[in-house]
């Protein structure tokens, strides 16, 4: 079982006609669904409203094969995200988040300790940033260290992140809780206020190495369709660069979340999750890591070819290491 903790919200996605269509979303929910689509047992630990959108979310997760055992029933309303797509299919977001269900965590709502069957705990995104619940989740994740592999994707939403300096302090504190970090080049550029026209390679590698010193054993930096950089503790001077196959993008909603799912699925197939997984992750060879990242690229590409974050049916052959 891989447990994903965070938000489940409704995306309202703009159409050319000026109308919007509603779709279940939220980065953690997207990752849990993509894992289930890959045939991985997954659960979502999220607060779900009793309103109409909450009922839609609960039904959607169950229909996609995500275990609902960890869902918490909440009286607050469902969070809404307004997604606008540009001509390349890239999404930008506006949010309706005031006092909504996803951010109102109480310690007694969280399983502590996490169940013994959980091979990895994946978190990040808005639930780890939005008060008051973010502090509760952060303390809870810290208590799960050593019990399972912890994966983290900051998944910055600038409109809700405060200043880059404020977000950077929070993200680097949470990075220290993780064994594996996935971060986009866009997030790193924003966090460190990097010139958008300058080559970010040095910044990306410096950030990955700095974060490794804080606690993780592996940092993967995704650079859209260009490449993914992977830096591993003990091999900081030998970063791995993996270039994905070209893909015709319909929309990019959920691509990074699908990448996370593909990477965790690959690590599971490599027997690098569960108790002691941290050491096994650090021991993966460059060839094995390349297989893992290529798998994550394929899952993300599958999502990019479709409208929405649900990758649909996925039927990949078992990975060979």
Helices and strands as residue ranges (DSSP letters): E 2-5, E 9-14, E 20-25, H 27-37, E 42-45, E 47-49, H 52-63, E 72-74, E 80-85, E 91-96, G 101-103, G 107-109, E 120-124, G 126-128, H 133-143, E 149-153, G 158-160, H 164-175, E 180-184, H 185-191, H 201-214, E 218-223, E 227-232, E 240-242, H 255-269, H 277-283, H 286-304
